[in-house]
């Protein structure tokens, strides 16, 4: 059931500038192409990092052999737990309770190429996101589940990133009125949701260590 356990981690991925950028792209001059490009960049980077982490952990387990698999699993659990603690500290330390940075307003006149590169950077290189993706890949491999279990996390992350654009497509002008309010709420409160998710995942990992 690792595919279900990792789903909430998608909310940690998009909390902060990742989802706020989505809102700005959704209200940009070329919002359809910019939003698609941003989502595509996010998809590429998240998939790449999760996949690398998964196969590195899987190879480590294979190299250790069946006789040492228990020790490798324990090591992976400790690594995941340490990453979760680091993530929790970082999320709290970088929480935002003010208006989005002024530079984000420039995203409304961005090009699709820039949107794609920003999607790759924010969801692939941004410290919180790369740690989260690594944690997910390690967790799935540690449980001995196939790689495609990671797709639940990747898919939900991409869906959340696409949320603002989808809102506009479905609600039209009403969506335009709603987006700023949702953006402001996310900017103020998303860190709380992230902390709850991280604690939840830490409990799961701690239980594995106890077992």
N, C-alpha and C positions, 0 to 999 in steps of 0.2 A: 504493500500500500504506500510505497514511497512517493508515488505520483500524487497522491492526495495530501501527504504531509508537506510537500514542498510548495503546494499551490499558494499558501499565504505569503510566502517569501516574495511573490511578485509585487506585493504592495510596498515592500521595502525598496524594491528596484526603482519604482516610479516616484517615490516620495522626494520632493525637493525640486531642483531645476529641471529634472527629467519631464515631469508632468506639467510644470509651469510652461516650459518651452512648447509643449504640445498645444496648450491653450493659445499661445501667441501665434504659432503657425496656423492654427485653425481660424484665426482672425486676420491673417496676412492677406496681401493683395492677390497672391496666387495660391490660395489656401489649399486647394485640392492637391496640386502637384507637390507643394511644400510638405503637406501632411503625409502624403504617400512616401515621399523621399525620406522623411524623418523616421517613419515607422520602419521602412526598409533598412535604414542604417541601424536602427535598434535591433531588428531581427538578426541581421548579420553578426553584430558584435556579441549579443547575448548568446546566440547559438554557438559561436566559436569558443567563447570562454568556458561555457558549461561543458561543451564536448571535450575540450582539452583536459579540464579537471577530471571529468569522468574517466577518460581512457588512461590518464596517468595513474589514478587510483586503482583502476582495474588491472593495469599492468603490474603495479606493485603487489597486488593480491596474488596474481598469477605467479610472479617471481618467487613469492614467499612459499607457495605450495600449500596444500590442504592442511598439513601438519601445523603450519604457523599462521593460518588464516585468522585464528582468534586474536592473536597478538596484533596483526595488521589492522583488524577491525577496531580494536581498542585504540590503537594509535590514530586511526582516522577519526574516531569519535572525539578524541581529545583535541585533534586539530580543528574539527568542526566547532567544538565547544569554545575553543580559544578565539576562533574567527567570530563567533556569535557575540562574545564579550566585547571584542574590539569594535564590532559593528554597533553594538548598543551604546558604547561610549561615544563613538563618532556621531551617531545619529543625535544623541543628546547634545553633544558639544556644538554641532552645526545646525541645530534647529533654527528655523526662521519664524519670527513672529511679526515681521514688518512687511512692507510692500516689496514686490519683486525688484531686483536690481534694475536700474535705469537702462542698462545695456540690452536687457531683454526686449525692450520696446523696438529695437532695431530688427528683431526677428520678423516683424511684420512686413519688412521690405526685403527679406532674404530671398535667395535663389534656391531652387531645388537641390543643386549640388551642395550648397552650404548646409541645407537642412539634413541631407544624407550624412555628411561628415559629422555634423553635430550629434546626430542620432547614434552614430558609431562611437563617438568620443564619450558622450554622457552615459551611455548604457554599457560601454565596453571598457573604458579606461578610468572613468570616475571611480575614486577609491571605494566608496560604499557599494557601488554596483559590481565591480570586479570581485570584491570579497564575497558578496552575496551569491554571484554566479558560481564561484569556486566552491562555496559551501554546498550549494545545491548539487553540483556535479559529484563532489566527494560523497555526499549523503546517499545518492542513488547507487553509486558504485559500491559503497560500503555494504549496502543491503543486498548486493548481488543481483540487482534488478537490471533489465536490459536498458540500453541507452534511450529508447523511445519513451521511457517513463519521464525523461526530462522535458518532453514536449508539452506536458501539461503546464509546467512552470513557464516555458518559453512562450507558449500560446497565450496564457493569461497576461503575461507581461506586455506582449505586443498589443493585445486587445485593450488593455488599460491605457497604453500610450496612444492608441488610436481613438480613445474615448471622446475627446473634444471634437474631433472631425466627424465622428459618427453621430454625435449629438446634433451638429449642424445639419448633417444630411437628413436626419430623421425629423427634426423639429423646425428647421428653417429659421425664420426671424425670431421665433420664440427661443430657439437655441442660442442665438446671438445675445439675447438679454440674460439668459441663464449663465452663460460661460464665465463672465467676470465674477459673479457671486460664487460659483463653484471653485474658480481659481483662487479667490481670496481665502475661502475656507480651507482648501488643500494646503495653501501656503502657510496657514497658521497652525493647522491641526494634524497634518500628515505624519509628523514625527511621532505623535502619540500612538497612532496606528502601527507605525513601524516598531516601536518599542514593545507593544503588546505581542506582535507577531514574533519578534526575536525571543522574547521570554518563552512563548509557547514552543518554539522550535528548540530552545535550550533545554526545556523540560523533557522533550522527546529524546534528545541526545543523551541527557543525563540518565534517563531510564535505561538506555541501551548500555551505558557503562555499568550500571548497577546489575544489569542482567548478565 
